[in-house]
Amino acid sequence: MWKFGRRAAVSVTQQQVLEKLAGVTSPRGVALTNANVLSPITVSDGKVFFSINVDAAEARAWESVRAQAESAVRAIPGVTAAMIALTAE
């Protein structure tokens, strides 16, 4: 439905985000959702925020995973923005 040139709001849930992220594979060969690297996921008004927290020595290998995760989340109907940070300690 279109109203004033904008798409009607579609509610996005954490479960939808997790389902999409389950299709992203980590450098370790496991689903991102099973890699124990995700921060809590925040979903608010179509915007999704979370971080992928990895060891500094592995950060380079995880950048492509971060990009894949961001693309997967942006593909969810109703997502208007996605901010996925890669943090390395």
N, CA, C and O atoms as CSV, one atom per row, in Angstrom:
chain,resi,resn,atom,element,x,y,z
A,1,MET,N,N,0.843,-1.176,0.000
A,1,MET,CA,C,0.000,0.000,0.000
A,1,MET,C,C,0.888,1.238,0.000
A,1,MET,O,O,1.891,1.298,0.712
A,2,TRP,N,N,0.513,2.207,-0.793
A,2,TRP,CA,C,1.286,3.449,-0.877
A,2,TRP,C,C,0.474,4.578,-0.268
A,2,TRP,O,O,-0.734,4.676,-0.482
A,3,LYS,N,N,1.129,5.406,0.471
A,3,LYS,CA,C,0.457,6.541,1.076
A,3,LYS,C,C,1.439,7.698,1.089
A,3,LYS,O,O,2.511,7.602,1.685
A,4,PHE,N,N,1.078,8.780,0.439
A,4,PHE,CA,C,1.924,9.964,0.363
A,4,PHE,C,C,3.324,9.630,-0.161
A,4,PHE,O,O,4.317,10.210,0.279
A,5,GLY,N,N,3.389,8.676,-1.118
A,5,GLY,CA,C,4.673,8.343,-1.725
A,5,GLY,C,C,5.575,7.473,-0.867
A,5,GLY,O,O,6.731,7.253,-1.228
A,6,ARG,N,N,5.084,6.974,0.254
A,6,ARG,CA,C,5.906,6.132,1.126
A,6,ARG,C,C,5.247,4.772,1.285
A,6,ARG,O,O,4.024,4.644,1.223
A,7,ARG,N,N,6.071,3.772,1.488
A,7,ARG,CA,C,5.573,2.429,1.694
A,7,ARG,C,C,4.979,2.314,3.098
A,7,ARG,O,O,5.498,2.898,4.049
A,8,ALA,N,N,3.909,1.570,3.219
A,8,ALA,CA,C,3.311,1.348,4.536
A,8,ALA,C,C,4.312,0.615,5.423
A,8,ALA,O,O,5.074,-0.229,4.952
A,9,ALA,N,N,4.301,0.940,6.683
A,9,ALA,CA,C,5.237,0.337,7.626
A,9,ALA,C,C,4.944,-1.152,7.792
A,9,ALA,O,O,3.795,-1.565,7.949
A,10,VAL,N,N,6.006,-1.940,7.755
A,10,VAL,CA,C,5.930,-3.367,8.006
A,10,VAL,C,C,6.761,-3.619,9.248
A,10,VAL,O,O,7.912,-3.191,9.327
A,11,SER,N,N,6.190,-4.302,10.205
A,11,SER,CA,C,6.894,-4.553,11.459
A,11,SER,C,C,7.979,-5.610,11.261
A,11,SER,O,O,7.719,-6.675,10.702
A,12,VAL,N,N,9.178,-5.315,11.716
A,12,VAL,CA,C,10.314,-6.232,11.639
A,12,VAL,C,C,10.560,-6.775,13.038
A,12,VAL,O,O,10.518,-6.028,14.016
A,13,THR,N,N,10.817,-8.085,13.134
A,13,THR,CA,C,11.053,-8.701,14.435
A,13,THR,C,C,12.482,-9.223,14.553
A,13,THR,O,O,13.157,-9.449,13.549
A,14,GLN,N,N,12.928,-9.408,15.780
A,14,GLN,CA,C,14.240,-10.009,16.021
A,14,GLN,C,C,14.286,-11.411,15.430
A,14,GLN,O,O,15.319,-11.829,14.907
A,15,GLN,N,N,13.187,-12.133,15.506
A,15,GLN,CA,C,13.147,-13.495,14.966
A,15,GLN,C,C,13.408,-13.493,13.465
A,15,GLN,O,O,14.124,-14.360,12.965
A,16,GLN,N,N,12.840,-12.530,12.737
A,16,GLN,CA,C,13.103,-12.431,11.301
A,16,GLN,C,C,14.583,-12.188,11.045
A,16,GLN,O,O,15.166,-12.780,10.136
A,17,VAL,N,N,15.187,-11.325,11.839
A,17,VAL,CA,C,16.609,-11.021,11.686
A,17,VAL,C,C,17.429,-12.281,11.944
A,17,VAL,O,O,18.332,-12.598,11.170
A,18,LEU,N,N,17.129,-12.993,13.012
A,18,LEU,CA,C,17.867,-14.217,13.336
A,18,LEU,C,C,17.718,-15.272,12.243
A,18,LEU,O,O,18.675,-15.978,11.926
A,19,GLU,N,N,16.526,-15.380,11.669
A,19,GLU,CA,C,16.313,-16.341,10.586
A,19,GLU,C,C,17.186,-16.009,9.384
A,19,GLU,O,O,17.767,-16.905,8.772
A,20,LYS,N,N,17.282,-14.732,9.045
A,20,LYS,CA,C,18.144,-14.325,7.928
A,20,LYS,C,C,19.615,-14.569,8.253
A,20,LYS,O,O,20.372,-15.041,7.405
A,21,LEU,N,N,20.015,-14.249,9.478
A,21,LEU,CA,C,21.415,-14.415,9.868
A,21,LEU,C,C,21.819,-15.883,9.932
A,21,LEU,O,O,23.000,-16.200,9.793
A,22,ALA,N,N,20.867,-16.778,10.139
A,22,ALA,CA,C,21.168,-18.212,10.160
A,22,ALA,C,C,21.681,-18.687,8.803
A,22,ALA,O,O,22.350,-19.717,8.718
A,23,GLY,N,N,21.372,-17.942,7.746
A,23,GLY,CA,C,21.841,-18.284,6.409
A,23,GLY,C,C,23.212,-17.731,6.070
A,23,GLY,O,O,23.729,-17.981,4.981
A,24,VAL,N,N,23.805,-16.984,6.986
A,24,VAL,CA,C,25.146,-16.417,6.782
A,24,VAL,C,C,26.140,-17.320,7.513
A,24,VAL,O,O,25.958,-17.628,8.691
A,25,THR,N,N,27.189,-17.741,6.809
A,25,THR,CA,C,28.175,-18.652,7.387
A,25,THR,C,C,29.399,-17.892,7.866
A,25,THR,O,O,29.913,-17.011,7.177
A,26,SER,N,N,29.853,-18.244,9.051
A,26,SER,CA,C,31.045,-17.616,9.626
A,26,SER,C,C,32.302,-18.218,9.005
A,26,SER,O,O,32.227,-19.262,8.356
A,27,PRO,N,N,33.461,-17.574,9.195
A,27,PRO,CA,C,34.712,-18.150,8.708
A,27,PRO,C,C,35.005,-19.517,9.347
A,27,PRO,O,O,35.812,-20.288,8.827
A,28,ARG,N,N,34.360,-19.804,10.453
A,28,ARG,CA,C,34.535,-21.092,11.142
A,28,ARG,C,C,33.666,-22.187,10.528
A,28,ARG,O,O,33.754,-23.349,10.924
A,29,GLY,N,N,32.824,-21.814,9.558
A,29,GLY,CA,C,31.985,-22.789,8.876
A,29,GLY,C,C,30.658,-23.077,9.545
A,29,GLY,O,O,29.973,-24.029,9.171
A,30,VAL,N,N,30.281,-22.274,10.526
A,30,VAL,CA,C,28.992,-22.456,11.200
A,30,VAL,C,C,28.107,-21.242,10.933
A,30,VAL,O,O,28.589,-20.170,10.566
A,31,ALA,N,N,26.817,-21.432,11.123
A,31,ALA,CA,C,25.878,-20.324,10.945
A,31,ALA,C,C,26.244,-19.193,11.895
A,31,ALA,O,O,26.645,-19.434,13.034
A,32,LEU,N,N,26.107,-17.981,11.433
A,32,LEU,CA,C,26.437,-16.812,12.246
A,32,LEU,C,C,25.687,-16.844,13.576
A,32,LEU,O,O,26.220,-16.431,14.606
A,33,THR,N,N,24.463,-17.330,13.548
A,33,THR,CA,C,23.663,-17.391,14.772
A,33,THR,C,C,24.184,-18.416,15.778
A,33,THR,O,O,23.794,-18.383,16.945
A,34,ASN,N,N,25.053,-19.319,15.347
A,34,ASN,CA,C,25.626,-20.337,16.237
A,34,ASN,C,C,27.098,-20.088,16.541
A,34,ASN,O,O,27.742,-20.919,17.182
A,35,ALA,N,N,27.638,-18.967,16.096
A,35,ALA,CA,C,29.073,-18.694,16.238
A,35,ALA,C,C,29.425,-17.981,17.543
A,35,ALA,O,O,30.601,-17.727,17.807
A,36,ASN,N,N,28.427,-17.657,18.357
A,36,ASN,CA,C,28.657,-16.975,19.646
A,36,ASN,C,C,29.413,-15.659,19.498
A,36,ASN,O,O,30.308,-15.353,20.286
A,37,VAL,N,N,29.045,-14.885,18.480
A,37,VAL,CA,C,29.717,-13.602,18.242
A,37,VAL,C,C,28.744,-12.424,18.153
A,37,VAL,O,O,29.179,-11.280,18.017
A,38,LEU,N,N,27.448,-12.683,18.227
A,38,LEU,CA,C,26.463,-11.617,18.044
A,38,LEU,C,C,26.128,-10.919,19.355
A,38,LEU,O,O,25.943,-11.556,20.392
A,39,SER,N,N,26.057,-9.604,19.282
A,39,SER,CA,C,25.548,-8.822,20.410
A,39,SER,C,C,24.024,-8.939,20.396
A,39,SER,O,O,23.457,-9.490,19.451
A,40,PRO,N,N,23.360,-8.432,21.424
A,40,PRO,CA,C,21.895,-8.362,21.348
A,40,PRO,C,C,21.476,-7.541,20.116
A,40,PRO,O,O,22.124,-6.558,19.757
A,41,ILE,N,N,20.396,-7.963,19.494
A,41,ILE,CA,C,19.892,-7.304,18.289
A,41,ILE,C,C,18.798,-6.324,18.683
A,41,ILE,O,O,17.855,-6.671,19.395
A,42,THR,N,N,18.941,-5.092,18.207
A,42,THR,CA,C,17.933,-4.067,18.452
A,42,THR,C,C,17.186,-3.797,17.156
A,42,THR,O,O,17.798,-3.556,16.116
A,43,VAL,N,N,15.863,-3.840,17.224
A,43,VAL,CA,C,15.012,-3.521,16.080
A,43,VAL,C,C,14.064,-2.418,16.522
A,43,VAL,O,O,13.321,-2.579,17.490
A,44,SER,N,N,14.093,-1.289,15.804
A,44,SER,CA,C,13.244,-0.158,16.159
A,44,SER,C,C,12.832,0.600,14.905
A,44,SER,O,O,13.679,1.107,14.170
A,45,ASP,N,N,11.542,0.674,14.667
A,45,ASP,CA,C,11.003,1.434,13.529
A,45,ASP,C,C,11.682,1.087,12.207
A,45,ASP,O,O,12.007,1.980,11.424
A,46,GLY,N,N,11.897,-0.189,11.956
A,46,GLY,CA,C,12.497,-0.619,10.704
A,46,GLY,C,C,14.011,-0.552,10.666
A,46,GLY,O,O,14.622,-0.917,9.662
A,47,LYS,N,N,14.618,-0.095,11.738
A,47,LYS,CA,C,16.079,-0.005,11.808
A,47,LYS,C,C,16.602,-1.157,12.662
A,47,LYS,O,O,16.047,-1.461,13.718
A,48,VAL,N,N,17.675,-1.794,12.195
A,48,VAL,CA,C,18.249,-2.947,12.885
A,48,VAL,C,C,19.696,-2.635,13.233
A,48,VAL,O,O,20.469,-2.178,12.390
A,49,PHE,N,N,20.049,-2.889,14.486
A,49,PHE,CA,C,21.401,-2.622,14.974
A,49,PHE,C,C,21.917,-3.827,15.746
A,49,PHE,O,O,21.200,-4.394,16.571
A,50,PHE,N,N,23.164,-4.221,15.479
A,50,PHE,CA,C,23.855,-5.206,16.308
A,50,PHE,C,C,25.324,-5.202,15.922
A,50,PHE,O,O,25.723,-4.582,14.936
A,51,SER,N,N,26.118,-5.901,16.714
A,51,SER,CA,C,27.535,-6.006,16.379
A,51,SER,C,C,27.950,-7.468,16.342
A,51,SER,O,O,27.326,-8.340,16.945
A,52,ILE,N,N,29.027,-7.694,15.608
A,52,ILE,CA,C,29.677,-8.997,15.550
A,52,ILE,C,C,30.995,-8.810,16.287
A,52,ILE,O,O,31.847,-8.029,15.864
A,53,ASN,N,N,31.155,-9.524,17.382
A,53,ASN,CA,C,32.310,-9.338,18.264
A,53,ASN,C,C,33.281,-10.506,18.101
A,53,ASN,O,O,32.955,-11.646,18.429
A,54,VAL,N,N,34.479,-10.208,17.588
A,54,VAL,CA,C,35.454,-11.266,17.309
A,54,VAL,C,C,36.819,-10.915,17.886
A,54,VAL,O,O,37.068,-9.778,18.287
A,55,ASP,N,N,37.683,-11.897,17.921
A,55,ASP,CA,C,39.062,-11.695,18.340
A,55,ASP,C,C,39.770,-10.832,17.293
A,55,ASP,O,O,39.536,-10.986,16.094
A,56,ALA,N,N,40.625,-9.937,17.743
A,56,ALA,CA,C,41.321,-9.017,16.831
A,56,ALA,C,C,42.086,-9.758,15.738
A,56,ALA,O,O,42.171,-9.275,14.609
A,57,ALA,N,N,42.635,-10.909,16.054
A,57,ALA,CA,C,43.411,-11.671,15.072
A,57,ALA,C,C,42.538,-12.204,13.935
A,57,ALA,O,O,43.051,-12.536,12.867
A,58,GLU,N,N,41.233,-12.288,14.155
A,58,GLU,CA,C,40.317,-12.822,13.146
A,58,GLU,C,C,39.523,-11.744,12.413
A,58,GLU,O,O,38.741,-12.060,11.517
A,59,ALA,N,N,39.709,-10.508,12.770
A,59,ALA,CA,C,38.859,-9.426,12.258
A,59,ALA,C,C,38.817,-9.356,10.737
A,59,ALA,O,O,37.741,-9.184,10.164
A,60,ARG,N,N,39.939,-9.484,10.083
A,60,ARG,CA,C,39.974,-9.377,8.621
A,60,ARG,C,C,39.085,-10.435,7.968
A,60,ARG,O,O,38.381,-10.147,7.000
A,61,ALA,N,N,39.118,-11.642,8.490
A,61,ALA,CA,C,38.318,-12.735,7.926
A,61,ALA,C,C,36.823,-12.507,8.126
A,61,ALA,O,O,36.009,-13.039,7.372
A,62,TRP,N,N,36.462,-11.728,9.128
A,62,TRP,CA,C,35.056,-11.507,9.447
A,62,TRP,C,C,34.428,-10.329,8.709
A,62,TRP,O,O,33.206,-10.191,8.740
A,63,GLU,N,N,35.195,-9.485,8.058
A,63,GLU,CA,C,34.611,-8.315,7.385
A,63,GLU,C,C,33.626,-8.732,6.298
A,63,GLU,O,O,32.565,-8.122,6.165
A,64,SER,N,N,33.959,-9.758,5.520
A,64,SER,CA,C,33.024,-10.197,4.479
A,64,SER,C,C,31.749,-10.774,5.097
A,64,SER,O,O,30.668,-10.650,4.522
A,65,VAL,N,N,31.874,-11.398,6.258
A,65,VAL,CA,C,30.699,-11.923,6.964
A,65,VAL,C,C,29.818,-10.763,7.427
A,65,VAL,O,O,28.593,-10.834,7.323
A,66,ARG,N,N,30.431,-9.705,7.932
A,66,ARG,CA,C,29.680,-8.523,8.352
A,66,ARG,C,C,28.890,-7.958,7.172
A,66,ARG,O,O,27.712,-7.625,7.303
A,67,ALA,N,N,29.553,-7.855,6.020
A,67,ALA,CA,C,28.887,-7.324,4.827
A,67,ALA,C,C,27.736,-8.234,4.386
A,67,ALA,O,O,26.675,-7.744,3.999
A,68,GLN,N,N,27.939,-9.543,4.441
A,68,GLN,CA,C,26.874,-10.486,4.083
A,68,GLN,C,C,25.705,-10.375,5.055
A,68,GLN,O,O,24.545,-10.420,4.646
A,69,ALA,N,N,26.010,-10.232,6.330
A,69,ALA,CA,C,24.961,-10.091,7.347
A,69,ALA,C,C,24.154,-8.823,7.099
A,69,ALA,O,O,22.927,-8.830,7.201
A,70,GLU,N,N,24.842,-7.744,6.777
A,70,GLU,CA,C,24.145,-6.487,6.513
A,70,GLU,C,C,23.237,-6.610,5.298
A,70,GLU,O,O,22.100,-6.139,5.325
A,71,SER,N,N,23.725,-7.236,4.237
A,71,SER,CA,C,22.905,-7.432,3.034
A,71,SER,C,C,21.688,-8.300,3.338
A,71,SER,O,O,20.588,-8.018,2.863
A,72,ALA,N,N,21.883,-9.344,4.120
A,72,ALA,CA,C,20.780,-10.242,4.474
A,72,ALA,C,C,19.714,-9.500,5.271
A,72,ALA,O,O,18.521,-9.664,5.019
A,73,VAL,N,N,20.138,-8.692,6.223
A,73,VAL,CA,C,19.188,-7.946,7.053
A,73,VAL,C,C,18.455,-6.898,6.221
A,73,VAL,O,O,17.247,-6.719,6.380
A,74,ARG,N,N,19.165,-6.208,5.343
A,74,ARG,CA,C,18.527,-5.185,4.502
A,74,ARG,C,C,17.474,-5.785,3.566
A,74,ARG,O,O,16.573,-5.080,3.112
A,75,ALA,N,N,17.588,-7.080,3.279
A,75,ALA,CA,C,16.637,-7.742,2.379
A,75,ALA,C,C,15.312,-8.083,3.058
A,75,ALA,O,O,14.362,-8.485,2.387
A,76,ILE,N,N,15.238,-7.929,4.362
A,76,ILE,CA,C,13.999,-8.228,5.091
A,76,ILE,C,C,12.972,-7.130,4.797
A,76,ILE,O,O,13.270,-5.947,4.965
A,77,PRO,N,N,11.770,-7.509,4.361
A,77,PRO,CA,C,10.742,-6.488,4.119
A,77,PRO,C,C,10.483,-5.665,5.380
A,77,PRO,O,O,10.290,-6.210,6.466
A,78,GLY,N,N,10.484,-4.352,5.214
A,78,GLY,CA,C,10.244,-3.454,6.335
A,78,GLY,C,C,11.503,-2.860,6.935
A,78,GLY,O,O,11.431,-1.879,7.675
A,79,VAL,N,N,12.664,-3.441,6.629
A,79,VAL,CA,C,13.919,-2.876,7.137
A,79,VAL,C,C,14.251,-1.637,6.316
A,79,VAL,O,O,14.346,-1.697,5.091
A,80,THR,N,N,14.425,-0.516,7.005
A,80,THR,CA,C,14.761,0.735,6.329
A,80,THR,C,C,16.232,1.094,6.497
A,80,THR,O,O,16.769,1.894,5.731
A,81,ALA,N,N,16.884,0.506,7.496
A,81,ALA,CA,C,18.308,0.752,7.723
A,81,ALA,C,C,18.874,-0.397,8.542
A,81,ALA,O,O,18.180,-0.999,9.362
A,82,ALA,N,N,20.145,-0.688,8.304
A,82,ALA,CA,C,20.825,-1.732,9.073
A,82,ALA,C,C,22.225,-1.247,9.402
A,82,ALA,O,O,22.961,-0.801,8.522
A,83,MET,N,N,22.585,-1.335,10.666
A,83,MET,CA,C,23.920,-0.950,11.125
A,83,MET,C,C,24.510,-2.158,11.836
A,83,MET,O,O,24.139,-2.481,12.964
A,84,ILE,N,N,25.436,-2.815,11.151
A,84,ILE,CA,C,26.094,-3.979,11.722
A,84,ILE,C,C,27.562,-3.625,11.879
A,84,ILE,O,O,28.272,-3.416,10.895
A,85,ALA,N,N,28.005,-3.561,13.118
A,85,ALA,CA,C,29.393,-3.201,13.410
A,85,ALA,C,C,30.209,-4.465,13.631
A,85,ALA,O,O,29.717,-5.455,14.171
A,86,LEU,N,N,31.462,-4.415,13.204
A,86,LEU,CA,C,32.413,-5.487,13.488
A,86,LEU,C,C,33.353,-4.956,14.553
A,86,LEU,O,O,34.086,-3.996,14.317
A,87,THR,N,N,33.334,-5.571,15.712
A,87,THR,CA,C,34.217,-5.137,16.790
A,87,THR,C,C,35.221,-6.241,17.067
A,87,THR,O,O,34.872,-7.420,17.115
A,88,ALA,N,N,36.467,-5.841,17.248
A,88,ALA,CA,C,37.539,-6.806,17.486
A,88,ALA,C,C,38.330,-6.386,18.712
A,88,ALA,O,O,38.751,-5.235,18.829
A,89,GLU,N,N,38.525,-7.320,19.615
A,89,GLU,CA,C,39.276,-7.040,20.839
A,89,GLU,C,C,40.400,-8.031,21.001
A,89,GLU,O,O,41.150,-7.961,21.974
